[in-house]
Amino acid sequence: MRLATWNINGIRARLDFVSLWLKEREPTLVGFQELKSEDDSFPHNFFAELGYEVHTHGQKSWNGVAIAVRQDLELKILQRGLPGQESNGARLITALCGDVTYTSVYCPNGKNPEHADFQMKLEWFDALGEYWSKLIAEYPASAIGGDFNIVPAGRDSWRGKEGDGEMFHTASERDRLRKFVDLNLHDLFRELNPGSAQHSWWDYRGGAFERSQGLRIDMIYGTPQIRARTQAVSIDREYRERKEDMTPSDHVPVVADLADR
């Protein structure tokens, strides 16, 4: 099973990019974030022609998450929307495929520590922890992938420890993420690439990608059952490069390969 997560930053603007990537990487399940599309206007037929069925939790112009699955597999949606946080946008969808649940999340940005959205972000993570605890009690083989909008540690930022205290690097954000991970989760990329300093997001401005000024904010976490099956995890940096006349997302996919049971 090949799991992936990708903040696509507007699905209709990236269809050609997504098509190339799906044909080359052939993932089993993909969690997409920041669709910027309502459910009724999502390009389901486009994905069907590529061999994928997509289940969405969309929102007009903002947010939106989805899970795409190969058409030869059965998928059951368990949850659309984070319970108690519906007013904060379409940010979570969970599905069951075989014995594995996969959740796609687009965590709040928070804007800046002085903004009201920052407190909302912290409360959203608290709610995510409550939801996740209940989910894994029933489904012990569970993974969650998405844009977490938090840099886990200094080595995950181009600024290193100098970034500590800045937005996405604050102690309160990292504390919330740490509490979530402490719910018996493993950072699959970090555990299989302990010495790596790779990033998953680069600002469009200032030549950030060319200057390697990025952040690792897109992750796949898994329970011990998922960790035991994980064989390899990679960050698909190639898909941040412009291809022909297509503009990439500012995020790239993260891909995890799991052994069959």
C-alpha positions as CSV (number, residue, x, y, z in Angstrom):
1,M,0.0,0.0,0.0
2,R,1.3,3.4,-1.0
3,L,0.0,6.3,1.1
4,A,0.5,9.9,0.2
5,T,-0.4,13.4,1.3
6,W,-0.4,16.6,-0.8
7,N,-1.6,20.1,-0.2
8,I,-2.5,20.9,-3.8
9,N,-3.3,24.6,-3.3
10,G,-6.3,24.7,-5.6
11,I,-7.2,21.4,-7.3
12,R,-8.4,22.9,-10.6
13,A,-5.1,24.8,-11.0
14,R,-3.1,21.6,-10.6
15,L,-5.0,18.9,-12.6
16,D,-2.2,18.4,-15.1
17,F,0.4,18.3,-12.3
18,V,-1.7,15.7,-10.4
19,S,-2.2,13.6,-13.6
20,L,1.5,13.4,-14.1
21,W,2.2,12.5,-10.5
22,L,-0.5,9.8,-10.3
23,K,0.7,8.1,-13.4
24,E,4.3,8.2,-12.2
25,R,3.9,7.3,-8.6
26,E,0.8,5.1,-8.7
27,P,-0.3,5.7,-5.0
28,T,-3.0,3.5,-3.4
29,L,-4.5,6.3,-1.2
30,V,-3.9,10.0,-1.5
31,G,-5.0,12.6,1.0
32,F,-5.3,16.0,-0.7
33,Q,-5.7,19.3,1.2
34,E,-6.6,22.9,0.3
35,L,-8.9,21.8,-2.6
36,K,-10.6,25.3,-2.8
37,S,-13.6,23.4,-4.3
38,E,-17.1,22.5,-3.2
39,D,-18.1,18.9,-3.4
40,D,-20.4,19.4,-6.4
41,S,-17.8,21.1,-8.5
42,F,-14.9,18.8,-7.8
43,P,-13.6,17.2,-11.0
44,H,-14.5,13.6,-10.1
45,N,-14.6,12.5,-13.8
46,F,-11.1,13.7,-14.4
47,F,-9.8,11.4,-11.6
48,A,-12.1,8.5,-12.7
49,E,-10.3,8.5,-16.1
50,L,-7.0,8.2,-14.2
51,G,-8.3,5.2,-12.3
52,Y,-9.2,6.9,-9.0
53,E,-12.3,7.5,-7.0
54,V,-12.2,10.6,-4.9
55,H,-14.2,11.3,-1.7
56,T,-14.3,15.0,-0.8
57,H,-15.2,17.3,2.1
58,G,-15.1,20.5,0.2
59,Q,-15.6,24.2,0.7
60,K,-16.0,27.1,-1.7
61,S,-12.7,29.0,-2.3
62,W,-11.0,27.9,0.9
63,N,-9.8,24.8,2.7
64,G,-11.3,21.4,1.6
65,V,-9.8,17.9,1.9
66,A,-10.2,14.7,0.0
67,I,-9.1,11.1,-0.1
68,A,-8.4,9.5,-3.5
69,V,-8.4,5.7,-3.8
70,R,-7.6,3.3,-6.6
71,Q,-10.9,2.2,-8.2
72,D,-10.2,-1.5,-7.6
73,L,-10.3,-1.0,-3.8
74,E,-13.3,-0.4,-1.5
75,L,-13.3,2.7,0.7
76,K,-15.7,3.6,3.5
77,I,-15.9,7.1,4.7
78,L,-15.9,7.2,8.5
79,Q,-15.9,11.0,9.1
80,R,-16.2,14.3,7.3
81,G,-15.2,17.3,9.4
82,L,-13.5,17.5,12.8
83,P,-16.3,17.1,15.4
84,G,-16.9,20.4,17.2
85,Q,-14.8,22.4,14.8
86,E,-17.1,22.5,11.8
87,S,-17.3,26.3,11.9
88,N,-13.5,26.5,11.2
89,G,-13.8,25.0,7.8
90,A,-13.6,21.7,5.9
91,R,-10.3,20.4,7.3
92,L,-10.7,16.6,8.0
93,I,-11.8,13.5,6.3
94,T,-11.3,9.9,7.4
95,A,-11.7,6.7,5.4
96,L,-11.3,3.0,6.0
97,C,-9.6,0.9,3.3
98,G,-9.2,-2.7,4.2
99,D,-7.8,-2.8,7.8
100,V,-6.3,0.7,7.6
101,T,-7.9,4.0,8.3
102,Y,-6.4,7.1,6.6
103,T,-7.2,10.6,7.6
104,S,-6.4,13.7,5.5
105,V,-6.1,17.0,7.5
106,Y,-5.6,20.6,6.6
107,C,-4.7,22.1,10.0
108,P,-5.4,25.8,10.6
109,N,-2.7,28.3,9.7
110,G,-3.2,30.6,12.7
111,K,-1.9,33.7,10.9
112,N,0.2,35.0,13.8
113,P,0.4,34.6,17.5
114,E,-1.5,37.9,18.1
115,H,-4.4,36.9,15.8
116,A,-7.6,35.3,17.1
117,D,-7.0,32.5,14.6
118,F,-3.9,31.4,16.6
119,Q,-6.0,30.4,19.6
120,M,-8.4,28.7,17.3
121,K,-5.5,26.7,15.9
122,L,-4.5,25.5,19.3
123,E,-8.1,24.6,20.2
124,W,-8.4,22.8,16.8
125,F,-5.4,20.6,17.7
126,D,-7.0,19.8,21.1
127,A,-10.1,18.7,19.3
128,L,-8.0,16.6,16.8
129,G,-6.4,14.8,19.7
130,E,-9.9,13.9,21.2
131,Y,-11.1,12.7,17.8
132,W,-7.9,10.7,17.2
133,S,-8.0,9.0,20.6
134,K,-11.5,7.7,19.9
135,L,-10.6,6.6,16.3
136,I,-7.6,4.5,17.2
137,A,-9.4,2.8,20.1
138,E,-11.6,1.2,17.4
139,Y,-9.1,1.1,14.5
140,P,-5.5,0.5,15.8
141,A,-4.0,0.5,12.3
142,S,-4.5,4.2,11.5
143,A,-2.5,6.8,9.6
144,I,-3.0,10.5,9.3
145,G,-1.4,12.7,6.6
146,G,-1.7,16.4,5.8
147,D,-0.5,19.9,6.1
148,F,0.0,20.4,9.8
149,N,1.2,24.0,9.5
150,I,3.7,23.4,12.3
151,V,7.4,22.8,12.0
152,P,8.1,19.9,14.4
153,A,11.7,20.9,15.3
154,G,14.6,23.1,14.2
155,R,16.0,20.7,11.7
156,D,12.7,20.8,9.8
157,S,13.1,24.6,9.1
158,W,15.6,26.3,6.8
159,R,16.3,28.7,9.6
160,G,17.2,25.9,12.1
161,K,17.0,26.9,15.7
162,E,17.1,30.6,14.7
163,G,13.4,30.1,13.7
164,D,12.3,29.1,17.1
165,G,9.5,31.4,18.4
166,E,8.4,32.5,14.9
167,M,5.1,31.5,13.5
168,F,4.8,27.8,12.8
169,H,7.9,27.4,15.1
170,T,6.3,28.7,18.4
171,A,6.5,26.7,21.6
172,S,2.7,26.6,22.0
173,E,2.2,25.2,18.5
174,R,4.9,22.6,18.9
175,D,3.4,21.7,22.3
176,R,0.1,20.9,20.7
177,L,1.7,18.9,17.9
178,R,3.8,17.0,20.5
179,K,0.7,16.1,22.6
180,F,-1.0,14.8,19.4
181,V,2.0,12.7,18.4
182,D,2.2,11.4,22.0
183,L,-1.1,9.6,21.3
184,N,1.1,6.6,20.3
185,L,2.0,8.0,16.9
186,H,5.1,7.9,14.8
187,D,6.5,10.5,12.4
188,L,7.1,8.1,9.6
189,F,9.4,10.3,7.5
190,R,11.5,11.3,10.4
191,E,11.9,7.8,11.8
192,L,12.9,6.4,8.4
193,N,15.1,9.4,7.5
194,P,16.6,10.4,10.9
195,G,19.4,12.5,9.5
196,S,17.4,14.2,6.7
197,A,16.8,18.0,6.6
198,Q,14.3,17.9,3.7
199,H,11.4,20.3,3.4
200,S,7.8,20.0,2.0
201,W,6.8,23.7,1.5
202,W,8.5,26.7,0.0
203,D,7.1,30.2,-0.3
204,Y,6.4,31.3,-3.9
205,R,8.1,34.6,-3.1
206,G,11.8,35.5,-3.0
207,G,13.1,32.4,-4.8
208,A,12.6,30.3,-1.7
209,F,12.6,27.0,-3.5
210,E,15.8,27.8,-5.5
211,R,17.4,29.0,-2.3
212,S,16.3,25.9,-0.3
213,Q,14.4,28.1,2.2
214,G,11.7,25.7,3.1
215,L,9.8,24.1,5.9
216,R,8.7,20.5,6.7
217,I,5.1,21.0,7.6
218,D,3.5,18.1,5.6
219,M,3.7,14.8,7.5
220,I,2.3,11.3,7.6
221,Y,1.9,9.9,11.1
222,G,1.0,6.3,11.9
223,T,0.2,4.1,14.9
224,P,2.6,1.4,15.9
225,Q,0.8,-1.1,13.5
226,I,1.4,1.3,10.6
227,R,5.0,2.0,11.7
228,A,5.7,-1.7,11.7
229,R,4.6,-2.0,8.1
230,T,6.3,1.1,6.8
231,Q,9.2,0.3,4.5
232,A,10.1,3.7,3.0
233,V,9.0,7.4,3.2
234,S,10.0,10.2,0.8
235,I,9.3,13.8,0.1
236,D,8.7,14.3,-3.6
237,R,10.7,17.5,-4.1
238,E,10.7,17.0,-7.9
239,Y,7.0,18.1,-7.9
240,R,7.9,21.6,-6.7
241,E,9.7,22.3,-9.9
242,R,7.8,24.0,-12.8
243,K,6.9,21.5,-15.6
244,E,6.4,23.0,-19.0
245,D,3.8,25.8,-18.5
246,M,2.3,24.3,-15.4
247,T,2.7,26.1,-12.0
248,P,3.3,23.7,-9.1
249,S,1.7,23.9,-5.6
250,D,3.9,25.5,-3.0
251,H,3.8,22.1,-1.2
252,V,5.0,18.7,-2.5
253,P,3.7,15.2,-1.8
254,V,4.9,13.0,1.0
255,V,4.8,9.3,0.2
256,A,4.9,6.3,2.5
257,D,5.2,2.7,1.3
258,L,3.6,0.1,3.6
259,A,4.0,-3.7,3.4
260,D,0.9,-5.8,3.1
261,R,-0.1,-7.6,6.3
